[in-house]
Amino acid sequence: MDHLLLTGATGLLGRYLMKDLLKNGVKLAVLARPSRRTSPEARVEAAMRVWDNILGEQLPRPVVLKGDINSPDLGLSNTDIKWASENCSSMIHNAASLSFVSTGRDSEPWRSNVDGTATVLEFCQQAGIKEFFHVSTAYVAGLREGRILESELDVGQEFANPYEESKVMAEKLVREANFINDLTVFRPAIIVGDSQTGLTFTYHNFYAMVQLAYTIARSMHETHFSGKVDASNINVKSSGDERKNLVPVDWVSEVMATIVTDKTLHGKTYHLTPRLPVPSRLIRDVIEEVIGLYGLGLETDENQTSEPTEMEKVFFKHMEVYESYWKDDPEFDSTNTQTAVPQNLCPHVDRDMLTLMAKDAIARSFNWRDPKVNESEVALVPA
């Protein structure tokens, strides 16, 4: 069996995909960049050792190709290009920028999500890779309301941020690539941590808001007699009733791995969305409970009772980035997903699960650290 080439392997979803695909017997190759001090091989090995420790067993290792989706030929050496052309017959394009703000078309998220996808497609065409799995997002729906079908993409909708628009453009590029003869598209909702352990390797969206509130709370020295911090001067510009579609990363990865390894399920678009959305009020309540706040405001400025402090102004400034995060979500149809994996329903993200995730993030100081891997311990060329 040929190898499956994965981009975005060291991100949150990518790490789970490595685990689940390797456990399913898939021969995997991953495209990875070096960090400032660590080679791609060492980065991937460190991620795999985390899984070895959690699972209590050693998993097979993927072939690591040093590259970057933003470089011509994916930044691969001639040796690696030849190896990929001879050994890879399919691709999961998972790498993406999650930036909600942009300084222009040449910056993120356009650079990675649109230009990077174009580079990936060009490489696949040259390498003869015709089976393609694309990780998009349910939020290609933009500001649409009502029921969103898995068969719909660009219907002239407006967007809440550049991220959503860039992902529509990327998915359109993939769908227009006429050399692909087997295309499967995954559209996950907002991915959070592990439903069982609370584990996450990255700290975006929900976690960014928890971290902001945690930082503000630690800067305030005066507490209520209950021991909690008065946050009545802070509001999240939300009514509390907005529906948010949160999905645990372990479920998303398991469903994707099941579909990838079953050819009868290929060729469709899958909304990886929950059965029940989470009200924004619950997110606010969990943040208050975990951090020890009270009075964290909803609505607009009605709870503003005095001039905000400098730290509160910082909170407002950072929250502007996530203002679109609080918008009410539409209803995502997931007929294809429910039909493909009827035995694997999305776990409901409730108060207990969000609390577990928030506490785990705080305990790790919002900073995941992989084990250190000696460069001499990893292979430097494809197997």
N, C-alpha and C positions, 0 to 999 in steps of 0.2 A: 504494500500500500504506500502511495506517495505521501509526502509530508503536507501538512496544513500550515500555512504561514500566517502568523498573528502579529498585528501591530498593536501598540499600546499595552504591551505585556506587563509593564511594571506599575500601571495604574491600578485603581481599586478593582474594577471589573476585570481587567486583564489578568491580575493575579489569580482571581477565582477561576477564570476561564482556563488558565494554565493547569491549575489543580484538577478541575473537573474533566477537561479533555484528556489529560494524561491518565487519569484514573479510568477513563473509558477506553483506553488502549489506542488513542490517536497518536500517530507519529507527528510531533509538533516541532516547528521551527518558529523562532520569534525574532522580530526586528527590534533592536534596542540601542539606545544612545548611551555613550559614556556620560557619567557625571563629572564634576570637576576633579574628583580624586579617584574615581572608581571606573573600571572598565565595564562594558556591557555584560561580559561574561560573569564578572563578580556580582554585578547588580542582580542578574537573574538567579545566580546560585544562591545569593542571600535570601531572595524571595522564596526559593524552593526549600531552603532549610527551615524557614518559618513553618511551611506546611508539613515538613517531615516531623517537626517538633509537635505541632498541633495534632497530627494524625497518628503519631507514634509508629510511623513506617516511612521508609524511604521511597519516594516517588521516582519514576524515570525522569531523566532530564531532557529538556528540549535542546535542539540545535540553536545556538545563538549567532545571529548575523548582526554585525555592527553597522548601523545605518540610521537614517533620519528621513521621515516622510517629506521634509521640506528641502531635501537635496536631490539633484538630478540622479536618476538610477537608484534612488533611495539612499544615496551615499555609500553604496556597497562597493567593495573592491571587485576587481575583475574575477578573482577566484570565487567570491561569494555569489556574484551574478551568475556565473556558470553553474555553481552548485544549485542555486535556487531554480534555475531554468530546467535543470535535469531532474530535480527531486521534488519540487513543489507543484501540485496540481490544483490547489485551492487556497483561498485567502480569506481571513477574517480581518476586515479593516475596522479596528476598534479605537485607534488613536484619535484624539480630538482635543481641541482647546475648549475649556468650559467658561471662558471669559464672557461676562455679560456686558462689558463696555469695550469700546474700540476707539482708537485715535484715527482710524482711516482704513481704507481697503487693503493697504499693504501691511497692516498689523493684525494681531489676533482679534477675534477668532477666525477672521477670513483666511489668514495665511495658512493655518493648519487645516481648518475644516473644509475650505474650498480648494486652495492651491495644493495642499497636501494630498487631498483625495485625488485631484487630477494627476499628480505625480505617481500615486499608487496605481491608478488605472493604467497610466502609460507603461509602467513597469510590468504590470500583469499582461498587458497586450504583447509586449516584447518577449516576455518569458513564456508565453503560451498558457497562462493561468486563466481558465475560463469558468471556473466555479468560484463564485464570489458571495461572501456573507458580509453585509454592511450593517454596522451599528449606527443607527440614526437616533432619533429621539421622538417621543410622543408629542413633544412641543413644537414639532414642525407645524402643528395646528395653529400656532401663533395666538392671535386674539379671537379666534373663532369661538362661537358658543354652540350649545346643543350637543348632539351626538356626532362624534368624529369616527368615520369608518376607516378600517385598515387599508382600504383600497384608495383612499383620498390622499392627495399631497398638496399640490399648488392649485388653490381655487380662488386666488386673488386676495388672500387674507393679509391683514396687517400683522405686525410683530411687536412683541413687548421689548425685545432687545436684539442686538446683533447676533447673539448666539443662535437664536431660533431661526433667523433669516439665513445665516450661513449654513445651517444644517439642512434647510430646504434646498439650497443651491447644491450642496454636496450630494444629497440623495438624487437630485435630478441628473447630475453628472453620471452617477452610477447607472441610473435607469436608461440613460441615453447611450451607454457604452455597448455598441452592437456586437462586440467580440465576445461578450459574456453570454454563455448559453445556459447558465444555471445561477439565478440570482435570488438570494433570500435576504430580506431586510428585517432587522430587529429594531423596534422603537420602544425602548424602556422609558418609564416615567422618571421621577426623581429618585435616584439610587441612594439609599442610606446603608447603614452597616449590616452586620450579620444578625439575622433574626434570633439566633440561639445564644450567641455570645456577646453581641454588641460590638464586635470587632470591626474596625475600619482602618484602612491604610492611608486614607486621604481625608481632608477636613474641609469640604465645600458645603454649599447650600445650608442645610439644617445646622451643621456643625459650625459654620461661620457665624451664624446668629447666636448660637450658644456661647461661642468664644467671645464675641463682642460683649454680650451681657455679663459674662464672667469677668472680663477685664474691667468693665464699669463697676461692678459690685465690689471688686477688690480695691478699687480706688476710693470708695466711699467708706469713711471710718465710722460714721454715725449709724447706729442701727436702732431699730424699733425695740421695745421691751421684749418682744418675742425672739429677738436675736436676728431678725431678718432686716434686709436693707430696703429702705423706702425708694422705690423706682417710679413713683407717680409722675415725675417730670419727664419720663421716657415713654414714648409710644411707638408702636410698630406700624402705624398707619394701616390698620386692618380692622374690619368690622367684627372679626372673630368667626364669621360664618363661611368664609371662603373655603372651598374644597381643594385640598392638595393631594396629589397622587404620589404617595411614597411607596417604594418597593425595596425590600431587603436584597442586598447584593447576592447572597447565597441562592435565593430563589431565582433571580434573573439568570445567573450563571448556569444553574442546573437545567433550567428550561432551554437555554441556548445550546448547551452541550447535548441535550437529548435530541434537539432538532438537527443540529449539525451532523450527528452520527446516524441519522435515519434519513436516507435519501428520499423516502416516500413523503417526507415533510418539507422538502426543499421547494423553492420557487414561489414562496408566499411572503406576505408582509405580516409581521406579528407585533401587535401592541402588547408590550410586557407591562401591564398596568394592574392595579389592585382591584379587587371586587368592591371594596368600600374605601372612599377617600377619607382623608383625615381633615377635620375642621381646623382652621388656623388658630382658633381659641385653645385647642388642646396643645398645640405646639407652644403657645404662650404660657399655658399653665405648667407644662413640663419644665420650661426654662425657669419659671419662678420657683418651682419646687426644688429642682436640682441645685440651683445656685443660691437659693435663700433670699429671694426677692419678694416684695409684695407691691401691688399697685401698678405693675407694668401695664401701660395704657393700651387701650384699643381705640378705635375710631380715628379721628384726625388730630386736632389739637385741643380737644375738650378737656383733657386731663392736665393740660399745662397750667400749673399754678404759680410758677415763678420763673425768673430768668434761668435758663439752663446753665449748668456749670460747664467749664471747658471740656471735661471728660464727656459730658452728655452731648456737647456739640460734636465731639469726635464720633460718638455713637451714631448721631443723626447722619453725619457725613458718610460714614461707612455703610449705613443702612440704605443710603440712596442707591447703591449698587444692586441691592437685593429688593428694591421696591417692587419690581415686577414679579418677584417671587411670591408675593402675597395675593396676586390676582386670583380670582376664582377660576378654577380649572373647568374645562368642558367635560362631557362624559365620553370616555374613550371606549369604543366598541372593541372587544377582544375575542370575537368569535373564532378566528383562526387559532389563537393561542389556546383557548379552552377546548377546542376540538383536537388539537395536536397533543396536548398533555392534560387530559381530563383528570388524571390521577394526581396532578401536582398543582393544586390551587395555591394562589398567592397567600402567604400568611398575613393576617390582618395586623397592620401596624397600629397598635393601641398605646395607651398610656404607659403600661409596664415596659413595652419594647422600646419606646422612645426614651424612657427614663434610663433603661439599661444602656442604651447607646450614648446618651449624654454623659452619664457617670463614667463610662469607659473612656470617653474622649478627655474628660477633665482629669481622670487619674493618669492619663498619658501626657498631660499638658499639651494636648492638641498637636502632638508630634510623634509620629511613628518612627521607630528606629530599627532598621534591619540589623541582624548580626553581622559582625565584621568578617569578611572573607579574604583570605590571603590570595593575592593574584596568582601565585604559583599553584594554587589548588584547582584552577579552572582551565579548561581547554581553550585555546585561542583560535582554532580553526574548526570548520564544520566537520562533523563526524563522517 
